[in-house]
Amino acid sequence: MVDHLANTEINSQRIAAVESCFGASGQPLALPGRVLLGEGVLTKECRKKAKPRIFFLFNDILVYGSIVLNKRKYRSQHIIPLEEVTLELLPETLQAKNRWMIKTAKKSFVVSAASATERQEWISHIEECVRRQLRATGRPPSTEHAAPWIPDKATDICMRCTQTRFSALTRRHHCRKCGFVVCAECSRQRFLLPRLSPKPVRVCSLCYRELAAQQRQEEAEEQGAGSPGQPAHLARPICGASSGDDDDSDEDKEGSRDGDWPSRVEFYASGVAWSAFHS
């Protein structure tokens, strides 16, 4: 069914409509063989609070963005290749239901659906697309994932020193390695994590010590093996302290309006059951 939809006019129209909603700020989405399989609004747990986000499932990518006007205007487009995606079902609590985590090497985050049925729909459809994409590319499933950021509201004190209390003047920061909420003093260090950023990123004091120790061990092994070329400690100057601030905002500056957005998920099947996509 995916192959049949790939070259249909209705699929082209659906993709064009999504591109139009993102406007010039979004990347082109139409590619030969790409099929838009479904869309819907999910609640994404951002740094400061949970926010509605529009999600589009294609046969090879997952796209999401902020809602300005539903079905009309979206922004802050994010594109995730499906071969990099791993899903993790999260346990139910009285305050948090129908949640799961979308994990990739660059970013991991939690989303929730309006119902258990809708959550299962999303998970089963994404996982099937991931399996198909891995088979098509010949890549193994991803095993390295970025740590999800713990929401600001989860703690009032630094999760490393447990001494600093956050306030309007003492702001929260996030370690890019473990995702903990930490104070400025406990996150003065920067370390290069190539899968996250081409520049050194903020890490907490504990993660910095662990990463630096791992780096020294790797450099010693390289030197012991007699690796040709520049010494490792000169070739990879990747760690260092910094009192400067970096962008800790995640998606909180996107400014999407909160509201009662329709949560109905719609998977396109041209009049046939979704299971036909996987036949």
C-alpha positions as CSV (number, residue, x, y, z in Angstrom):
1,M,0.0,0.0,0.0
2,V,2.9,2.4,0.7
3,D,4.2,1.8,-2.8
4,H,0.8,2.4,-4.3
5,L,0.4,5.7,-2.4
6,A,3.9,6.9,-3.3
7,N,2.9,8.2,-6.7
8,T,-0.7,9.2,-6.1
9,E,-2.0,12.7,-6.4
10,I,-3.6,12.6,-3.0
11,N,-0.2,11.8,-1.4
12,S,1.4,14.7,-3.2
13,Q,-1.4,17.0,-2.1
14,R,-1.1,15.9,1.5
15,I,2.7,16.5,1.6
16,A,2.3,19.9,-0.2
17,A,-0.3,20.9,2.4
18,V,2.2,20.1,5.2
19,E,4.9,22.0,3.5
20,S,2.6,25.0,3.1
21,C,1.7,25.0,6.8
22,F,5.4,25.2,7.7
23,G,6.0,27.8,5.1
24,A,9.5,29.1,4.2
25,S,10.9,28.2,7.6
26,G,10.4,24.5,7.0
27,Q,12.4,22.1,4.8
28,P,10.9,20.6,1.6
29,L,9.4,17.3,2.4
30,A,8.4,15.9,-1.0
31,L,10.8,13.2,-2.2
32,P,10.4,10.3,-4.7
33,G,8.9,7.4,-2.8
34,R,8.0,9.3,0.3
35,V,4.5,8.7,1.7
36,L,2.7,10.7,4.3
37,L,1.0,8.0,6.4
38,G,-0.7,9.9,9.2
39,E,-0.8,12.9,11.4
40,G,-2.1,14.0,14.8
41,V,-1.5,16.2,17.8
42,L,0.5,14.8,20.7
43,T,1.5,16.4,24.0
44,K,5.3,16.8,24.2
45,E,7.0,17.2,27.5
46,C,9.3,20.2,27.1
47,R,11.7,21.7,29.5
48,K,9.3,24.0,31.4
49,K,5.9,22.4,30.7
50,A,4.1,20.0,28.4
51,K,2.9,21.5,25.1
52,P,0.8,20.4,22.1
53,R,2.8,19.6,19.0
54,I,1.7,18.5,15.6
55,F,3.3,15.2,14.4
56,F,3.4,13.8,10.9
57,L,4.4,10.2,10.2
58,F,6.0,9.5,6.9
59,N,7.4,6.1,5.7
60,D,11.0,7.3,6.3
61,I,10.8,10.3,8.7
62,L,8.9,11.7,11.7
63,V,8.2,15.4,11.5
64,Y,6.9,17.6,14.3
65,G,6.5,21.3,15.0
66,S,4.7,23.9,17.0
67,I,1.1,24.8,16.4
68,V,0.3,28.4,15.5
69,L,-3.1,27.8,13.8
70,N,-4.2,24.2,13.6
71,K,-4.3,22.9,10.0
72,R,-3.0,26.3,8.8
73,K,0.3,27.3,10.2
74,Y,3.1,25.4,12.0
75,R,6.7,26.4,12.8
76,S,9.9,25.1,14.4
77,Q,10.0,22.1,12.2
78,H,11.9,19.1,13.4
79,I,12.7,16.1,11.1
80,I,13.8,12.7,12.6
81,P,15.0,9.9,10.3
82,L,13.1,6.8,11.3
83,E,16.1,4.5,11.2
84,E,17.5,6.4,14.2
85,V,14.3,6.0,16.3
86,T,13.7,3.7,19.2
87,L,10.5,3.9,21.3
88,E,10.1,3.1,25.0
89,L,6.8,2.6,26.6
90,L,6.5,4.5,29.9
91,P,4.5,3.3,33.0
92,E,1.2,4.8,33.8
93,T,0.8,7.0,36.9
94,L,-2.2,9.0,38.3
95,Q,-0.7,12.2,36.9
96,A,0.8,10.9,33.7
97,K,-1.0,8.6,31.3
98,N,-0.5,7.3,27.7
99,R,3.1,8.3,27.5
100,W,6.1,6.9,25.6
101,M,9.6,8.1,24.8
102,I,11.0,8.8,21.4
103,K,14.7,8.2,21.6
104,T,17.5,9.1,19.1
105,A,21.2,9.7,19.3
106,K,20.8,13.5,19.2
107,K,17.6,14.0,21.2
108,S,15.2,12.0,23.3
109,F,11.8,13.3,24.6
110,V,8.5,12.1,26.0
111,V,5.1,12.5,24.4
112,S,1.6,11.5,25.4
113,A,-1.6,10.7,23.5
114,A,-5.2,11.5,24.3
115,S,-6.0,7.8,24.9
116,A,-4.4,4.4,25.3
117,T,-5.8,3.4,21.9
118,E,-4.3,6.4,20.2
119,R,-0.9,5.7,21.9
120,Q,-0.9,2.1,20.6
121,E,-1.8,3.3,17.1
122,W,1.2,5.7,17.1
123,I,3.6,3.2,18.6
124,S,2.6,0.3,16.3
125,H,2.7,2.4,13.2
126,I,6.1,4.1,14.0
127,E,7.7,0.8,14.9
128,E,6.5,-0.9,11.7
129,C,7.9,2.0,9.6
130,V,11.2,1.8,11.6
131,R,11.5,-1.9,10.8
132,R,10.8,-1.3,7.1
133,Q,13.3,1.5,7.0
134,L,16.0,-0.5,8.7
135,R,15.5,-3.4,6.2
136,A,15.6,-0.9,3.3
137,T,18.9,0.8,4.5
138,G,20.5,-2.4,5.9
139,R,21.3,-0.5,9.1
140,P,21.2,-2.2,12.6
141,P,18.8,-0.7,15.2
142,S,20.2,2.3,17.0
143,T,21.7,1.5,20.4
144,E,23.0,4.9,21.5
145,H,20.5,7.4,22.7
146,A,20.6,10.9,24.1
147,A,19.4,11.3,27.7
148,P,15.9,13.0,27.9
149,W,16.0,16.3,29.8
150,I,14.3,16.1,33.2
151,P,11.6,18.9,33.3
152,D,12.4,22.0,35.4
153,K,9.5,21.4,37.7
154,A,10.8,18.0,38.8
155,T,13.2,19.6,41.3
156,D,13.7,22.8,43.2
157,I,17.4,22.1,44.0
158,C,20.4,21.1,42.0
159,M,20.4,17.4,41.3
160,R,24.2,17.1,41.7
161,C,25.3,19.2,44.7
162,T,21.7,19.1,46.3
163,Q,22.6,22.4,47.9
164,T,21.7,25.1,45.5
165,R,18.0,26.1,45.5
166,F,16.7,27.4,42.2
167,S,14.9,30.8,42.1
168,A,14.1,33.7,39.8
169,L,17.8,34.7,40.1
170,T,19.3,31.2,40.3
171,R,18.4,29.5,37.0
172,R,18.3,25.9,36.1
173,H,20.6,24.2,33.5
174,H,20.6,20.8,32.0
175,C,23.5,18.4,31.6
176,R,23.6,17.2,27.9
177,K,25.0,13.8,28.9
178,C,22.6,12.7,31.7
179,G,19.8,15.2,31.4
180,F,19.8,16.2,35.1
181,V,18.7,19.7,36.2
182,V,21.8,21.3,37.7
183,C,23.0,24.7,38.9
184,A,25.6,26.9,37.1
185,E,28.4,25.9,39.5
186,C,27.8,22.2,38.9
187,S,27.8,22.6,35.1
188,R,30.7,24.9,34.4
189,Q,32.4,22.3,32.2
190,R,32.0,21.8,28.5
191,F,32.7,18.6,26.6
192,L,32.5,17.6,22.9
193,L,29.8,15.1,22.3
194,P,29.9,14.8,18.5
195,R,26.5,13.1,18.2
196,L,24.8,16.1,19.9
197,S,26.7,19.1,18.6
198,P,29.9,20.1,16.7
199,K,30.7,22.4,19.6
200,P,31.5,21.4,23.2
201,V,28.2,21.3,25.2
202,R,27.3,21.8,28.9
203,V,27.8,18.8,31.1
204,C,27.5,18.4,34.9
205,S,30.6,17.9,37.1
206,L,30.1,14.2,37.5
207,C,29.6,13.5,33.8
208,Y,32.6,15.7,33.0
209,R,34.9,13.6,35.2
210,E,33.6,10.4,33.7
211,L,33.9,11.6,30.2
212,A,37.4,13.1,30.8
213,A,38.6,9.8,32.4
214,Q,37.2,7.8,29.4
215,Q,39.0,10.2,27.0
216,R,42.3,9.8,28.9
217,Q,42.0,6.1,28.8
218,E,41.3,6.1,25.1
219,E,44.3,8.4,24.4
220,A,46.6,6.1,26.5
221,E,45.4,3.1,24.5
222,E,46.0,5.0,21.2
223,Q,49.5,6.0,22.3
224,G,50.3,2.5,23.6
225,A,49.3,1.1,20.2
226,G,51.7,3.5,18.5
227,S,49.1,5.2,16.4
228,P,50.7,7.4,13.7
229,G,50.1,11.1,13.5
230,Q,49.6,13.8,16.1
231,P,49.4,12.7,19.8
232,A,45.9,12.2,20.9
233,H,45.9,14.9,23.6
234,L,46.8,17.5,20.9
235,A,44.6,16.0,18.2
236,R,41.4,16.1,20.3
237,P,41.3,19.2,22.6
238,I,37.7,18.6,23.4
239,C,37.1,19.5,27.0
240,G,37.4,22.6,29.0
241,A,35.7,24.9,31.6
242,S,33.6,27.8,30.7
243,S,31.7,30.4,32.7
244,G,29.8,31.5,29.7
245,D,26.2,30.5,29.1
246,D,24.9,28.4,26.3
247,D,21.4,27.9,24.9
248,D,19.5,26.0,27.6
249,S,16.1,26.8,26.2
250,D,15.2,23.6,24.3
251,E,11.9,24.5,22.7
252,D,10.5,26.9,25.3
253,K,11.2,29.9,23.1
254,E,9.0,28.6,20.3
255,G,6.1,30.5,21.6
256,S,3.3,28.2,20.4
257,R,-0.1,29.0,21.9
258,D,-1.5,26.7,24.5
259,G,-5.1,25.6,23.9
260,D,-7.5,22.8,23.4
261,W,-6.1,21.5,20.2
262,P,-7.9,18.6,18.5
263,S,-6.1,15.4,19.6
264,R,-7.6,13.2,16.9
265,V,-5.0,11.1,15.1
266,E,-5.6,10.4,11.4
267,F,-3.8,7.7,9.5
268,Y,-4.3,7.8,5.7
269,A,-5.3,4.5,4.1
270,S,-7.3,5.5,1.0
271,G,-10.3,3.7,2.3
272,V,-8.6,0.6,3.5
273,A,-7.6,-0.5,7.0
274,W,-4.2,0.6,8.4
275,S,-3.1,-3.0,8.4
276,A,-3.0,-2.9,4.6
277,F,0.1,-0.6,4.9
278,H,2.0,-3.5,6.5
279,S,0.9,-6.3,4.2
